[in-house]
Amino acid sequence: MIKDRYEQLNQEIGSQATMIAVSKYHSVEETLEAYDAGVRHFGENRIEGFLEKREVLPEDAEVHFIGTLQSRKVKDVIDHLNYVHSLDRVSVAKKIEQYSSHTVKCFIQVNISGESSKHGLAPEMVPEFLEDIRNYSKVQIIGLMTMAPHTEDETAVSQVFEKLKALRDALKQKNSGNIQIEELSMGMSNDYHIALRYGATYVRIGSKLMGSR
């Protein structure tokens, strides 16, 4: 039962982090079951699934786009979402500025692990990127996001989360205007417990909450 899993996770995570239910492999009915259990933050990485679930979720549900957002697709979804977790291109920021009717909370995706299979900016590229988007009033940068390698090696996973936290701490010293880097979106079903140790404030939980697919 989603409700039982939610209550258990809620006890573990507590008030430290916001739990995002990753519903990308799950039906509208299961998504509404999660809402009824108490979930208020939902994450989707496909345009189609996002729009389908946004349509049925109550207005107080916060919807996060956690996948790669193509600049040509921004106009289709931007007025229906609250957060973007994968901002790593100026072209996407420009489209948000152009098409959004509200300020969108964004995380910059950082490829800490350096894996070629992962999207995101190299850490050393983030300061320049921030300068490039500083004047976009509809783009509110609230933090950084990363994904750790899918491995049983806890040390390797810990190092990724520790490095993102260190980058956040360095960058937040220059916060101003629409750049307010405070939050850390990191940790999924297999490694959220490690992410919490390193200060995660948003965790993206799929199978551990919604059930396996």
N, C-alpha and C positions, 0 to 999 in steps of 0.2 A: 504493500500500500504506500502510495506517495506520501500520504499524511504521516505515517509512522516514520518514514525515512526523513521527512522534513523536520519533524520534531527532534529526532536524534541529531541531525546535522546542526540544527539551531542551538542545541545544547553545547555542541563542540565549538561552534564558531562564535556564538555569543554576540556581543555588540561590537566586536573588533572589526568585522568585515560584513559587507553586504553580499548576500548569497544571490547569485544570478542562476536561475534555472535554465539550462541549455536544452531547449526543446526541439532542436533541429531534426531529430530522428523520430519525433513523437507526434501523435495526432492532436487535432484540436481538442478532442475530448480529454485526452491526458493533460494537455496544457491547462484546461479549465479545472481539472481535478487538482492540479498543483495550485492554482489560484485559490480554490476553495480550502485548500490545506493551510493557506496563509502566505504563499509566495506572492511577492509583488514586483519582482524584477525578473524579466525573461530575456534570454539571449538567442538570437537567430543569426545564421551566417549565409542564408540564401534569401534572395529577394522574394521569391514566390512564397516560401514558408513564412517569412516575416509579415507580408501583407495579409496573408490568410489569418494568421493568429492575432494580429493587431485589430483586425475587423471584429473579432469575437470577444477579445479581452475587455473587461471594464475600463473605464477612463483612468482609474487610479493605478492601473498597471503601468510600470515603467519598462519600456522596451529598448534593448541594447542591440545594436548591430555589431557582431563580433567577428564577422568574416571579412574578407577583402572586398572593399567597396570600389567598384569601377566608376571612374568619373562620369561616364555616360549614363550610369544608372542612378546617380545621386538624386536627380530631380524626381524619380519615381517613388522614393522612400523618405526623403529628408523631412517632410512635414508630418510624418507619422512616427518618428522615433525620438527618443530622448538622449541616447548616448551612442557614440561611435567609438569602438575600442581599437580600431585598426588604422588610424590616420598615419600615413607615412609618405604622402605625395602632395606637393603643392597644388597639383591639378585638381585633387579631390577637395582640398580646402577652398579653392576658388569656386568650385561648383556649389559647395555648401553656402558660401557667401552669396552666390548669385540666386540660388533657388529657395533657401530656407526662409520661412516667415518668423522663425524664432531662433534664439541662441541655442546651439547644440553643444552639449558637453562632450568633449573629445579626449581620448587617450592617444598619445603617440605610441605607435607600436615600435618596439626596439628589439632587434635581433641580437640578443646578448650572446647566445650560444654560437653564433656564426654559421649555423647550419644552412646550406644552400636551399634546403626544402622549406625553409621558413621565410615569411615576409618580414618586413620591418627595416628600420634604419640601423646602420651600425652606430654604436654609442657615440663615437666621435663626430657623427654627422648631425646629432640632435641640436646642438646650439645654433648652427647655421639655419637649420630648418625652422627653429623657433623665430628667428629674425625674419625669415621669409614670409611667415604667416601672422606676424605680430599685428598687422593692421586690419585683419579680417574680424569685424565686430561680431559676426554670427558664429564664429568658431571659438568656443571657450575651452582652452586647454586646461584640464583639471589634473592630469597625471600621466603616468607611463604604463604601458602594458607589455608583457612578454610571455613567451611560452617556453617552458623548459624541455630538454630532450626527454623523449619517452624511454626511460631506462630505470632499472632497479637500483642504480648507483645513486644513493641519496646524497653523496658528497658532490657529485656533478650537478645534481638538481639544486642543491643548496647554494652552490657557487653562482648559479645563474640568478637566483632570487636575491642573493646578497649583493651582486653587482648592480642589479636594477635599483635596489634600495639606495646604494651609494650614489648612483647617477641622479636619482631623485633628490637626494639630500644636497648634492652639489648644485643642481639646476634651480632648486627652489629659492636659493639665495638671491636670484635675480628676478623673482616674480614681480610682475607689474601688468596692469591693464587686463587684457584677455588671456594672459599667461599666468596661471596659478597652479603650478605643479605641486600637488600635495598627495594625490592618491596613487595607489599601486594596484593595478589589475593583474593579478598573477595567481596561478594555482587552479587546477582542475580536479576531477574526481580522484585521479591517481596520486596527486601531489599537493593538494590544498593544505594538508596538515603541515607540510614543510613550509609552504608559502606563508602561512600564518605566523610561523616563527620569525620570519623576516619582515613582518609588518604589512602583509597584504591587507588592503582595505576593500577590495572586491574580489570574490572568487567565483569562477565559472564552473558550475557543477552540473554534469549531464547524467551519466548512468547511475551514479551514487544516489541521486535524488529521483530521477525520472524512471529508473530501471533500465536494464540492458536491452539493446536492440541488435 
